[in-house]
């Protein structure tokens, strides 16, 4: 690690050239993620020593003014930074305490941290309060120092949090053996994520590596994790148990199954960038409550596209599972964009915060403001996708303290190279006055100049190649949204228009500018009720199935015979049951096999098969199965109303017994629909 940091420091900070992340990753045979992590560490070292940070933008790295210092001077400055920074120092004390075992002394901490006794005693008081907040007790014992007590899960979770917030922990504390273990854990985690078809965010990936390190460190001092018995394993737990011996080989010591479960649950809590749809525990309630949540937000914040955007539904569904896991564990993911959300989407966030009660009541958890702001970002992205964006000629001003000839040369070069609208050239003083009443897209200056609301690029009067690249980069991202209300306001400043002409003018301008605000809003996805799609020819009573597969085939055959699915859909259902057999059994005695829409579904359909003799599906608690509900859908949402109605019925034990004992399709349909709806 340190050697790679040294080489990256020399390449990026001590040479006057630009590097791409991909270029560095190939040179050092590591992932792009690792390079970004290294740059972050270097920036922390540079900041601690009072130097400017490395510019990292759009996959490119460069350092404005090459540094003529030795890398070792940065490393040597780290301890002073740690000891002088109150927050970091207390984080170090916390990790030292929690990695010491059951007991520690003040002298032990003094040797490790090299700080004064008075400073340590003062910090210990605050640290003990923080430990107490996390249900970890520190009690003084005569002649032995301090004794630590608390649940292992609480201790590990606090260690992960403390190390995550300590920017230089591994550089200071981890030895060569520890770093090698971390490299092996990184490869292991990459492979597990790939096999589970998930892609972790960079923050989640780094947090998982810390979870591996904490598990290794706690096991090394004899602190194994102990959990209760498990009836059903999640897909993450299965993956870790199957590779139990590999984890032991990485750690070089015995690892309990409960420790595997702990790491698996940390992975389940992690946020993902993308995930292929796979069944998991609570897949049915997650699907149903996500739909209800979207509907609740759409009612609070009138934006019809929320109900029709499939990307929103899938994104929320993927995010909900790790968010739920974090809430269960009493953890939460800090959202670095919280302030941005509150400033730019205050009303939307307020609507989401009110509507999130739908999730909380159904899932029996609580989501804090950070988790709520993550949900808000999904809805905000729908608004972004549905608002008109076009490129227009950027408005630019030039700030130059030299004479007219210099500013004219710069102006002519800019106009020759870029498609820009130059609003004027100004001295620093006049620019400040002009900017109080105007807002350009970009300020190009030959002298140091700052303006609070607008990006400023400092350039040479003759525009170097580097300057040209920088300007091009900025201009390529300048967009403007056109809103009809703003257009009409501008017109209204200069022209008085008769009321009866306003609507035709607005409509004609909308057509000319390609703005669809005046068009009819897109209606929500139609979701038929259960009584609209369930008929007697989709029900089979007292079917004799010799196996799980026969029961699944029959539920699929009813859908195919009705023209709701292709033959291929039955095979896809069987494959899904093979992979996710445990999760197919949604409650005691009830299974719901299905496949993805693109695997042969032609329309929305539900079939019901009751079995003459119950069949084992492989669920440790909910077997044997007496009722098989076949499901097919052409998207992720249109079937949810009917499915919600059926789920409510199947939660009624009395009705389930009536359905199981019924002898005909007609009898079952009457039980489900009720006499008043027949």
C-alpha positions as CSV (number, residue, x, y, z in Angstrom):
1,X,0.0,0.0,0.0
2,X,2.6,2.5,1.1
3,X,4.8,1.8,-1.9
4,X,1.9,2.3,-4.3
5,X,1.0,5.6,-2.5
6,X,4.6,6.7,-2.9
7,X,4.6,5.9,-6.6
8,X,1.3,7.6,-7.2
9,X,2.5,10.6,-5.2
10,X,5.6,10.9,-7.5
11,X,3.6,10.5,-10.7
12,X,0.7,12.8,-9.9
13,X,2.0,15.3,-7.4
14,X,5.6,15.7,-8.7
15,X,5.1,15.7,-12.5
16,X,3.4,18.4,-14.5
17,X,1.1,16.0,-16.4
18,X,-2.4,14.5,-16.2
19,X,-3.2,10.9,-15.5
20,X,-6.4,8.9,-15.9
21,X,-7.6,6.5,-13.3
22,X,-7.6,3.7,-15.8
23,X,-4.0,4.4,-16.7
24,X,-2.9,4.2,-13.0
25,X,-5.0,1.1,-12.4
26,X,-3.4,-0.7,-15.3
27,X,0.1,0.4,-14.2
28,X,-0.3,-0.9,-10.7
29,X,-2.5,-3.9,-11.6
30,X,-5.3,-2.9,-9.3
31,X,-9.0,-1.8,-9.7
32,X,-10.1,1.7,-10.4
33,X,-11.8,1.6,-7.1
34,X,-8.5,1.0,-5.4
35,X,-6.9,4.0,-7.2
36,X,-9.7,6.3,-6.1
37,X,-9.2,5.0,-2.5
38,X,-5.4,5.7,-2.8
39,X,-6.1,9.3,-4.1
40,X,-8.4,9.9,-1.2
41,X,-5.7,8.8,1.3
42,X,-3.1,10.9,-0.5
43,X,-5.4,13.9,-0.3
44,X,-5.9,13.3,3.4
45,X,-2.1,13.3,3.9
46,X,-1.7,16.4,1.8
47,X,-4.5,18.3,3.6
48,X,-3.0,17.2,7.0
49,X,0.4,18.8,5.9
50,X,-1.2,22.0,4.6
51,X,-0.8,21.2,0.9
52,X,-3.5,21.5,-1.9
53,X,-5.3,18.3,-2.7
54,X,-5.1,16.3,-6.0
55,X,-7.7,17.3,-8.5
56,X,-9.8,14.3,-9.4
57,X,-12.5,14.9,-11.9
58,X,-14.2,12.7,-14.5
59,X,-11.7,9.9,-14.2
60,X,-8.7,12.3,-14.5
61,X,-6.0,13.2,-12.0
62,X,-3.7,16.2,-12.0
63,X,-1.9,18.4,-9.5
64,X,-1.9,22.1,-10.2
65,X,1.6,23.0,-8.9
66,X,4.1,20.1,-8.6
67,X,5.4,19.5,-5.1
68,X,9.1,19.4,-4.5
69,X,9.0,17.5,-1.1
70,X,9.7,13.9,-0.1
71,X,6.8,11.6,0.4
72,X,8.3,10.5,3.8
73,X,7.6,14.1,5.1
74,X,3.9,13.6,4.5
75,X,4.0,10.3,6.4
76,X,6.0,11.7,9.3
77,X,3.5,14.6,9.6
78,X,0.6,12.1,10.1
79,X,1.1,11.4,13.9
80,X,1.1,15.1,14.6
81,X,-2.1,15.5,12.6
82,X,-3.8,12.6,14.4
83,X,-2.8,13.8,17.9
84,X,-3.7,17.4,17.3
85,X,-7.1,16.6,15.8
86,X,-9.6,16.1,18.6
87,X,-12.1,14.0,16.7
88,X,-9.4,11.7,15.1
89,X,-7.6,11.3,18.4
90,X,-10.8,10.1,20.2
91,X,-11.5,7.7,17.3
92,X,-8.0,6.3,17.8
93,X,-8.6,5.9,21.6
94,X,-12.0,4.2,20.8
95,X,-10.5,1.7,18.4
96,X,-7.5,1.0,20.7
97,X,-9.9,0.2,23.6
98,X,-12.2,-2.0,21.5
99,X,-9.2,-3.9,20.0
100,X,-7.6,-4.5,23.4
101,X,-9.8,-7.4,24.6
102,X,-11.7,-7.3,27.9
103,X,-9.4,-5.0,29.8
104,X,-7.0,-2.1,29.2
105,X,-5.0,0.4,31.3
106,X,-4.2,4.1,30.8
107,X,-0.5,3.2,30.5
108,X,-1.3,0.8,27.6
109,X,-3.1,3.6,25.8
110,X,-0.3,6.1,26.5
111,X,2.3,3.8,25.0
112,X,0.2,3.2,21.9
113,X,-0.9,6.8,21.3
114,X,2.0,8.9,22.6
115,X,-0.1,11.6,24.1
116,X,0.0,13.2,27.5
117,X,-1.7,11.6,30.5
118,X,-3.9,14.7,31.1
119,X,-5.1,14.7,27.5
120,X,-5.9,11.0,27.6
121,X,-7.8,11.3,30.9
122,X,-9.9,14.2,29.5
123,X,-10.5,12.3,26.2
124,X,-11.4,9.1,28.1
125,X,-14.3,10.8,29.8
126,X,-15.9,11.7,26.4
127,X,-15.0,8.3,24.9
128,X,-16.7,6.5,27.7
129,X,-19.9,8.5,27.2
130,X,-19.8,7.6,23.5
131,X,-19.2,3.9,24.3
132,X,-22.2,4.0,26.7
133,X,-24.4,5.5,23.9
134,X,-23.6,2.4,21.9
135,X,-24.4,0.1,24.9
136,X,-20.8,-0.6,25.7
137,X,-19.7,-0.3,29.3
138,X,-16.2,0.7,30.6
139,X,-15.8,0.0,34.3
140,X,-12.8,0.8,36.5
141,X,-11.4,-2.2,38.3
142,X,-8.9,-1.9,41.2
143,X,-5.3,-2.4,40.2
144,X,-6.3,-3.8,36.7
145,X,-7.4,-0.7,34.8
146,X,-10.7,-0.8,33.0
147,X,-13.0,-3.6,32.0
148,X,-15.0,-3.6,28.8
149,X,-18.4,-5.2,28.5
150,X,-21.1,-5.2,25.8
151,X,-22.6,-7.2,23.0
152,X,-20.1,-8.3,20.4
153,X,-22.3,-6.9,17.6
154,X,-22.3,-3.4,19.2
155,X,-18.5,-3.5,19.7
156,X,-17.9,-4.5,16.0
157,X,-20.4,-2.0,14.7
158,X,-18.7,0.8,16.6
159,X,-15.3,-0.3,15.5
160,X,-16.4,-0.3,11.8
161,X,-17.9,3.2,12.3
162,X,-14.7,4.5,14.1
163,X,-12.3,3.1,11.5
164,X,-14.5,4.4,8.6
165,X,-14.2,7.9,10.0
166,X,-10.4,7.7,10.7
167,X,-8.8,8.6,7.3
168,X,-5.3,7.3,8.1
169,X,-6.1,4.3,10.4
170,X,-4.6,1.6,8.1
171,X,-1.5,3.6,7.2
172,X,-0.7,4.0,10.9
173,X,-2.0,0.8,12.4
174,X,-2.0,-2.0,9.8
175,X,1.1,-4.1,9.3
176,X,2.2,-5.9,6.2
177,X,0.3,-9.0,7.2
178,X,-2.9,-7.0,7.9
179,X,-2.6,-5.4,4.5
180,X,-2.2,-8.7,2.7
181,X,-5.3,-10.0,4.5
182,X,-7.2,-6.9,3.3
183,X,-6.0,-7.5,-0.3
184,X,-7.3,-11.0,-0.1
185,X,-10.6,-9.8,1.4
186,X,-11.0,-7.4,-1.5
187,X,-10.6,-10.2,-4.1
188,X,-13.0,-12.4,-2.1
189,X,-15.6,-9.6,-1.8
190,X,-15.4,-8.8,-5.5
191,X,-16.0,-12.4,-6.3
192,X,-18.9,-12.8,-3.9
193,X,-20.6,-9.7,-5.2
194,X,-20.2,-10.9,-8.8
195,X,-21.7,-14.3,-7.9
196,X,-24.6,-12.6,-6.2
197,X,-25.1,-10.2,-9.2
198,X,-24.7,-7.1,-7.2
199,X,-22.3,-4.1,-7.6
200,X,-21.5,-2.3,-4.3
201,X,-21.1,1.4,-4.1
202,X,-17.5,2.5,-3.4
203,X,-18.4,3.6,0.2
204,X,-20.1,0.2,0.9
205,X,-17.2,-1.7,-0.6
206,X,-14.7,0.1,1.7
207,X,-17.0,-0.4,4.7
208,X,-17.2,-4.1,4.0
209,X,-13.4,-4.3,3.9
210,X,-13.3,-2.7,7.3
211,X,-15.9,-5.2,8.5
212,X,-13.6,-8.0,7.4
213,X,-10.7,-6.4,9.2
214,X,-12.7,-5.9,12.4
215,X,-13.9,-9.5,12.3
216,X,-10.3,-10.7,11.8
217,X,-9.0,-8.4,14.6
218,X,-11.7,-9.4,17.1
219,X,-11.3,-13.2,16.4
220,X,-7.5,-12.7,16.9
221,X,-8.1,-11.6,20.5
222,X,-10.5,-14.5,21.1
223,X,-13.8,-12.6,20.5
224,X,-15.9,-14.7,18.1
225,X,-19.4,-13.6,17.2
226,X,-22.3,-15.6,18.6
227,X,-25.8,-15.5,17.1
228,X,-29.0,-17.5,17.5
229,X,-30.1,-20.5,15.4
230,X,-31.2,-19.7,11.8
231,X,-34.2,-21.4,10.2
232,X,-33.7,-19.9,6.7
233,X,-30.4,-18.6,5.3
234,X,-30.3,-15.4,3.2
235,X,-28.5,-15.7,-0.2
236,X,-25.6,-13.7,1.4
237,X,-25.4,-16.2,4.3
238,X,-25.4,-19.1,1.9
239,X,-22.6,-17.6,-0.1
240,X,-20.4,-17.0,3.0
241,X,-21.2,-20.4,4.6
242,X,-20.3,-22.2,1.3
243,X,-16.9,-20.4,1.4
244,X,-16.3,-20.8,5.1
245,X,-13.0,-22.6,4.6
246,X,-11.8,-19.9,2.2
247,X,-12.4,-17.2,4.8
248,X,-10.5,-19.3,7.4
249,X,-7.6,-19.5,4.9
250,X,-7.6,-15.7,4.4
251,X,-7.6,-15.0,8.2
252,X,-5.2,-17.8,9.0
253,X,-7.3,-18.9,12.0
254,X,-10.6,-20.6,12.8
255,X,-13.7,-18.7,11.9
256,X,-17.1,-19.6,13.3
257,X,-20.3,-20.0,11.2
258,X,-21.8,-17.1,13.2
259,X,-18.9,-14.9,12.1
260,X,-19.7,-15.9,8.5
261,X,-23.3,-14.9,9.2
262,X,-22.1,-11.5,10.7
263,X,-20.1,-10.7,7.6
264,X,-23.0,-11.9,5.3
265,X,-25.4,-9.6,7.1
266,X,-23.0,-6.6,6.7
267,X,-23.1,-7.3,3.0
268,X,-26.9,-7.4,3.0
269,X,-26.9,-4.0,4.7
270,X,-24.6,-2.5,2.1
271,X,-25.9,-0.1,-0.6
272,X,-25.7,-1.3,-4.2
273,X,-25.1,0.5,-7.4
274,X,-27.0,-2.1,-9.4
275,X,-28.5,-5.5,-8.7
276,X,-30.0,-8.3,-10.8
277,X,-33.4,-9.1,-9.5
278,X,-33.1,-12.2,-7.2
279,X,-35.6,-13.4,-4.6
280,X,-34.8,-12.8,-1.0
281,X,-36.5,-13.0,2.3
282,X,-39.5,-10.7,2.4
283,X,-39.5,-10.3,-1.4
284,X,-43.3,-10.3,-1.6
285,X,-43.9,-7.6,1.1
286,X,-41.0,-5.6,-0.3
287,X,-42.7,-5.6,-3.7
288,X,-46.1,-4.7,-2.4
289,X,-45.0,-2.0,0.0
290,X,-42.8,-0.3,-2.5
291,X,-45.8,0.1,-4.8
292,X,-47.8,1.6,-1.8
293,X,-44.9,3.9,-0.9
294,X,-44.7,5.3,-4.5
295,X,-48.4,5.9,-4.5
296,X,-48.3,7.6,-1.1
297,X,-45.5,10.0,-2.3
298,X,-47.4,10.7,-5.6
299,X,-50.4,11.8,-3.5
300,X,-48.3,14.0,-1.3
301,X,-46.2,15.5,-4.1
302,X,-48.2,15.7,-7.3
303,X,-46.0,14.3,-10.0
304,X,-47.8,11.6,-12.0
305,X,-44.6,10.2,-13.6
306,X,-43.7,8.6,-10.2
307,X,-46.4,6.0,-10.8
308,X,-45.2,5.2,-14.3
309,X,-41.4,5.2,-14.0
310,X,-40.2,1.6,-13.8
311,X,-36.7,2.7,-13.0
312,X,-38.0,4.3,-9.8
313,X,-39.8,1.2,-8.7
314,X,-36.8,-1.1,-9.4
315,X,-34.3,1.4,-7.8
316,X,-36.4,1.7,-4.6
317,X,-36.9,-2.1,-4.5
318,X,-33.1,-2.7,-4.7
319,X,-32.4,0.0,-2.1
320,X,-35.1,-1.1,0.3
321,X,-33.6,-4.4,1.3
322,X,-30.2,-3.1,2.5
323,X,-32.0,-0.1,4.1
324,X,-34.3,-2.5,6.0
325,X,-31.3,-4.6,7.1
326,X,-29.5,-1.5,8.4
327,X,-32.6,-0.4,10.2
328,X,-33.0,-3.8,11.8
329,X,-29.4,-3.7,13.0
330,X,-29.8,-0.2,14.4
331,X,-27.4,1.2,11.8
332,X,-27.7,3.8,9.1
333,X,-25.8,5.0,6.1
334,X,-24.8,8.6,6.2
335,X,-25.9,10.4,3.0
336,X,-23.3,13.0,2.0
337,X,-25.9,14.6,-0.2
338,X,-28.3,15.3,2.7
339,X,-27.8,19.1,2.7
340,X,-28.2,19.1,-1.1
341,X,-31.5,17.2,-0.8
342,X,-32.8,19.6,1.9
343,X,-31.8,22.7,-0.1
344,X,-32.9,21.6,-3.6
345,X,-35.8,19.2,-2.9
346,X,-37.2,20.4,0.4
347,X,-40.9,19.9,-0.4
348,X,-40.2,16.5,-2.1
349,X,-38.2,15.3,0.9
350,X,-41.0,16.5,3.2
351,X,-43.5,14.4,1.1
352,X,-41.2,11.3,1.2
353,X,-40.7,11.7,5.0
354,X,-44.4,11.7,5.5
355,X,-45.0,8.8,3.2
356,X,-42.2,6.7,4.6
357,X,-44.5,5.7,7.4
358,X,-46.1,3.3,4.9
359,X,-42.7,1.4,4.8
360,X,-42.1,1.7,8.6
361,X,-45.6,0.4,9.6
362,X,-45.4,-2.6,7.2
363,X,-41.7,-3.5,7.9
364,X,-41.8,-2.6,11.6
365,X,-38.6,-0.5,11.4
366,X,-37.6,3.2,11.6
367,X,-35.8,5.2,8.9
368,X,-33.8,8.3,9.9
369,X,-33.4,11.5,7.9
370,X,-30.3,10.1,6.1
371,X,-32.2,7.0,4.8
372,X,-35.2,9.2,3.9
373,X,-33.0,11.5,1.9
374,X,-31.7,8.5,-0.1
375,X,-35.3,7.6,-0.9
376,X,-35.9,11.2,-1.9
377,X,-33.0,11.1,-4.4
378,X,-34.8,8.2,-6.3
379,X,-37.9,10.4,-6.7
380,X,-35.8,13.5,-7.6
381,X,-34.2,11.5,-10.4
382,X,-37.6,10.9,-11.9
383,X,-38.3,14.6,-11.9
384,X,-34.8,15.2,-13.6
385,X,-35.6,12.6,-16.2
386,X,-39.0,14.1,-17.0
387,X,-37.9,17.8,-17.2
388,X,-36.9,19.1,-20.6
389,X,-33.1,19.6,-20.9
390,X,-31.5,21.3,-24.0
391,X,-28.1,22.7,-24.6
392,X,-27.8,26.4,-25.4
393,X,-24.9,28.7,-26.2
394,X,-23.1,29.3,-22.8
395,X,-22.9,32.9,-21.6
396,X,-19.3,33.9,-20.6
397,X,-17.5,36.9,-19.3
398,X,-13.8,37.7,-19.4
399,X,-12.0,39.2,-16.4
400,X,-8.6,40.8,-17.3
401,X,-6.5,43.4,-15.5
402,X,-4.3,44.0,-18.6
403,X,-5.1,46.4,-21.4
404,X,-7.7,46.2,-24.2
405,X,-5.3,44.4,-26.5
406,X,-4.7,41.5,-24.1
407,X,-8.4,41.1,-23.5
408,X,-9.2,41.3,-27.2
409,X,-6.7,38.6,-28.0
410,X,-8.2,36.3,-25.4
411,X,-11.8,37.1,-26.6
412,X,-10.9,36.3,-30.2
413,X,-9.2,33.0,-29.3
414,X,-12.2,32.0,-27.2
415,X,-14.6,32.8,-30.1
416,X,-12.4,31.0,-32.6
417,X,-12.2,27.8,-30.5
418,X,-15.5,27.6,-28.6
419,X,-19.2,28.3,-29.4
420,X,-19.8,30.8,-26.6
421,X,-21.6,34.1,-26.2
422,X,-19.1,36.5,-24.6
423,X,-21.2,39.1,-22.7
424,X,-18.2,41.4,-22.0
425,X,-14.7,41.9,-20.8
426,X,-14.2,43.5,-17.3
427,X,-11.6,44.5,-14.8
428,X,-11.8,42.9,-11.4
429,X,-13.6,45.8,-9.9
430,X,-16.1,46.3,-12.7
431,X,-16.7,42.5,-12.9
432,X,-17.8,42.5,-9.3
433,X,-20.2,45.3,-9.9
434,X,-21.7,43.7,-13.1
435,X,-22.1,40.3,-11.4
436,X,-24.3,41.7,-8.7
437,X,-27.0,42.1,-11.3
438,X,-26.1,39.4,-13.8
439,X,-25.3,35.6,-13.8
440,X,-23.2,34.2,-16.6
441,X,-22.6,30.5,-17.0
442,X,-18.8,30.8,-16.7
443,X,-16.2,33.4,-15.8
444,X,-12.8,33.2,-17.6
445,X,-10.1,35.2,-15.8
446,X,-6.5,35.9,-16.3
447,X,-6.1,37.0,-12.7
448,X,-7.1,35.4,-9.4
449,X,-10.8,36.0,-9.0
450,X,-13.7,34.4,-7.2
451,X,-17.5,34.7,-7.4
452,X,-19.8,32.9,-5.0
453,X,-22.4,31.6,-7.5
454,X,-20.4,31.1,-10.7
455,X,-17.5,28.8,-11.7
456,X,-14.3,30.8,-12.4
457,X,-11.4,29.4,-14.6
458,X,-8.1,31.1,-14.4
459,X,-6.2,31.0,-17.7
460,X,-3.3,32.3,-19.5
461,X,-4.1,35.3,-21.8
462,X,-2.9,33.2,-24.8
463,X,-4.8,30.0,-23.7
464,X,-2.5,27.1,-23.2
465,X,-3.5,23.5,-24.2
466,X,-4.3,22.8,-20.6
467,X,-6.5,25.9,-20.5
468,X,-8.4,24.8,-23.6
469,X,-9.0,21.4,-22.1
470,X,-10.3,22.9,-18.9
471,X,-12.7,25.2,-20.7
472,X,-13.9,22.5,-22.9
473,X,-14.6,20.3,-19.9
474,X,-16.7,23.0,-18.2
475,X,-18.6,23.9,-21.3
476,X,-19.5,20.3,-22.1
477,X,-21.6,20.1,-18.9
478,X,-23.4,23.4,-19.2
479,X,-27.1,22.8,-19.8
480,X,-30.2,24.8,-19.2
481,X,-33.8,23.7,-18.5
482,X,-36.5,25.6,-20.3
483,X,-39.7,26.1,-18.3
484,X,-42.7,27.6,-20.0
485,X,-43.6,29.7,-17.0
486,X,-40.1,31.4,-17.1
487,X,-40.5,32.0,-20.8
488,X,-43.9,33.6,-20.3
489,X,-42.5,35.7,-17.4
490,X,-39.7,37.1,-19.6
491,X,-42.2,38.0,-22.4
492,X,-44.4,39.6,-19.8
493,X,-41.6,42.0,-18.7
494,X,-41.6,43.7,-22.1
495,X,-45.0,43.1,-23.7
496,X,-48.6,43.2,-22.3
497,X,-50.6,40.4,-23.8
498,X,-54.3,40.2,-23.8
499,X,-55.7,37.4,-21.5
500,X,-57.4,35.5,-24.3
501,X,-54.1,35.3,-26.3
502,X,-52.0,33.9,-23.4
503,X,-53.0,30.3,-23.8
504,X,-52.6,30.1,-27.6
505,X,-49.2,31.9,-27.3
506,X,-48.0,29.5,-24.6
507,X,-49.2,26.5,-26.6
508,X,-47.5,27.6,-29.8
509,X,-44.2,28.4,-27.9
510,X,-44.4,24.9,-26.3
511,X,-44.6,23.2,-29.6
512,X,-41.8,25.3,-31.1
513,X,-39.5,24.8,-28.1
514,X,-40.4,21.1,-27.7
515,X,-41.7,21.6,-24.2
516,X,-44.5,19.2,-23.2
517,X,-45.7,20.9,-20.0
518,X,-49.0,21.7,-21.8
519,X,-49.7,18.1,-22.8
520,X,-51.9,15.7,-20.9
521,X,-50.1,14.1,-18.0
522,X,-49.1,10.5,-18.4
523,X,-51.5,8.3,-16.4
524,X,-50.4,5.8,-13.9
525,X,-49.9,2.2,-14.8
526,X,-53.2,0.4,-14.8
527,X,-53.4,-2.2,-12.1
528,X,-56.4,-4.5,-12.5
529,X,-58.2,-5.9,-9.4
530,X,-58.1,-9.6,-8.5
531,X,-61.7,-10.2,-9.6
532,X,-60.7,-8.9,-13.1
533,X,-58.0,-11.5,-13.7
534,X,-58.9,-14.6,-11.7
535,X,-61.4,-17.0,-13.4
536,X,-62.3,-20.7,-12.8
537,X,-60.1,-21.9,-15.7
538,X,-57.1,-20.5,-13.7
539,X,-57.9,-22.6,-10.7
540,X,-57.3,-26.3,-10.1
541,X,-58.6,-28.0,-6.9
542,X,-57.2,-31.1,-5.3
543,X,-54.4,-31.6,-7.8
544,X,-52.3,-34.8,-7.3
545,X,-48.7,-33.7,-7.5
546,X,-45.9,-36.3,-6.8
547,X,-43.2,-33.6,-6.4
548,X,-42.5,-29.9,-6.1
549,X,-41.8,-29.6,-9.8
550,X,-45.2,-31.2,-10.8
551,X,-47.0,-28.7,-8.6
552,X,-45.1,-25.8,-10.2
553,X,-45.7,-27.0,-13.7
554,X,-49.5,-27.3,-13.1
555,X,-49.6,-23.7,-11.9
556,X,-47.7,-22.6,-15.0
557,X,-49.8,-24.8,-17.3
558,X,-53.0,-23.0,-16.3
559,X,-51.3,-19.7,-17.2
560,X,-50.1,-21.0,-20.6
561,X,-53.5,-22.6,-21.5
562,X,-55.2,-19.2,-20.8
563,X,-52.8,-17.5,-23.2
564,X,-51.1,-15.5,-20.4
565,X,-47.7,-17.0,-20.9
566,X,-45.6,-19.0,-23.4
567,X,-44.4,-22.6,-22.8
568,X,-41.0,-21.2,-22.0
569,X,-42.4,-19.5,-19.0
570,X,-43.0,-22.8,-17.2
571,X,-39.3,-23.8,-17.6
572,X,-38.3,-20.4,-16.3
573,X,-40.6,-20.9,-13.2
574,X,-38.9,-24.3,-12.5
575,X,-35.5,-22.8,-12.8
576,X,-36.4,-20.0,-10.4
577,X,-37.8,-22.5,-7.9
578,X,-34.5,-24.4,-8.2
579,X,-32.5,-21.3,-7.4
580,X,-34.9,-19.7,-4.9
581,X,-36.9,-22.6,-3.6
582,X,-36.8,-21.3,0.0
583,X,-38.1,-17.9,-0.8
584,X,-40.8,-19.2,-3.1
585,X,-42.7,-20.5,0.0
586,X,-44.0,-17.2,1.2
587,X,-45.9,-18.4,4.3
588,X,-46.8,-21.7,5.9
589,X,-48.3,-24.0,3.3
590,X,-48.3,-21.4,0.5
591,X,-45.8,-21.2,-2.5
592,X,-45.8,-18.5,-5.2
593,X,-43.6,-19.7,-8.2
594,X,-43.0,-17.2,-11.0
595,X,-40.4,-16.0,-13.4
596,X,-39.2,-12.7,-14.9
597,X,-41.5,-10.8,-17.3
598,X,-39.1,-11.2,-20.2
599,X,-39.0,-15.0,-19.8
600,X,-42.3,-15.7,-21.5
601,X,-45.0,-13.7,-19.8
602,X,-47.6,-12.3,-22.2
603,X,-50.1,-10.7,-19.8
604,X,-51.0,-10.3,-16.1
605,X,-52.1,-13.7,-14.6
606,X,-52.6,-15.5,-11.3
607,X,-53.3,-19.2,-11.1
608,X,-54.3,-21.2,-8.0
609,X,-53.6,-24.9,-7.5
610,X,-54.6,-26.7,-4.3
611,X,-52.9,-30.0,-3.6
612,X,-54.6,-33.2,-2.6
613,X,-51.5,-34.1,-0.6
614,X,-49.0,-31.5,0.6
615,X,-45.6,-31.3,-1.1
616,X,-42.2,-30.4,0.3
617,X,-40.5,-27.4,-1.3
618,X,-37.5,-27.2,1.0
619,X,-38.5,-24.5,3.4
620,X,-37.5,-25.4,7.0
621,X,-40.5,-23.8,8.6
622,X,-43.2,-23.2,6.0
623,X,-43.3,-26.7,4.4
624,X,-45.2,-28.7,3.4
625,X,-47.0,-26.7,0.7
626,X,-50.8,-27.0,0.2
627,X,-51.5,-24.1,-2.1
628,X,-49.5,-23.1,-5.2
629,X,-50.1,-19.6,-6.7
630,X,-48.7,-19.2,-10.1
631,X,-47.8,-15.6,-11.1
632,X,-46.9,-13.9,-14.4
633,X,-46.6,-10.2,-15.1
634,X,-45.5,-8.1,-18.1
635,X,-43.7,-5.6,-15.9
636,X,-42.9,-5.0,-12.2
637,X,-46.0,-3.1,-11.2
638,X,-49.2,-3.8,-13.1
639,X,-50.0,-7.0,-11.2
640,X,-49.5,-5.5,-7.7
641,X,-53.0,-4.5,-6.9
642,X,-54.4,-8.0,-7.6
643,X,-51.4,-9.6,-5.8
644,X,-52.1,-7.3,-2.7
645,X,-55.7,-8.5,-2.6
646,X,-54.7,-12.1,-2.9
647,X,-52.0,-11.7,-0.2
648,X,-54.6,-10.2,2.2
649,X,-56.8,-13.3,1.6
650,X,-54.0,-15.7,2.1
651,X,-53.1,-14.1,5.5
652,X,-56.6,-15.1,6.7
653,X,-56.1,-18.6,8.2
654,X,-59.8,-19.3,8.1
655,X,-60.0,-18.6,4.3
656,X,-56.8,-20.5,3.7
657,X,-58.4,-23.6,5.3
658,X,-61.6,-23.1,3.3
659,X,-59.6,-22.9,0.0
660,X,-57.5,-25.9,0.9
661,X,-60.6,-28.0,1.7
662,X,-62.6,-26.8,-1.4
663,X,-63.4,-29.5,-4.0
664,X,-63.9,-27.3,-7.1
665,X,-62.6,-24.3,-8.9
666,X,-66.0,-22.6,-8.6
667,X,-66.0,-23.1,-4.8
668,X,-62.5,-21.6,-4.5
669,X,-63.3,-18.6,-6.7
670,X,-66.4,-17.9,-4.5
671,X,-64.3,-18.0,-1.3
672,X,-61.7,-15.6,-2.8
673,X,-64.1,-13.1,-4.3
674,X,-66.8,-13.3,-1.7
675,X,-70.6,-13.7,-2.3
676,X,-71.1,-10.0,-3.0
677,X,-68.6,-10.0,-5.9
678,X,-69.6,-13.2,-7.7
